[in-house]
């Protein structure tokens, strides 16, 4: 198996109980801006479309691109 790299867009929120809740989206565009990310996080909050076991999302805390690399060590 060859080495592989994957990118995800990660959004982090705070819940009603003060816990952290994160969601990830595969294959984000490379040109995403911080403004677009902030708009997406705020849209998810204002539409109140996610409920977790720790309650509703109440604050958009952080977001960014996570890049993961799998290095195949066994041929």
Buried (B, 14 or more C-beta within 10 A) or exposed (E): EEEEEEBBBBBBBBBEEEEEBEBEEEEBEEEBEEEBBEEBBEEBBEEEEEEBEBBBBBEBBEBBEEEEEEEEEEE
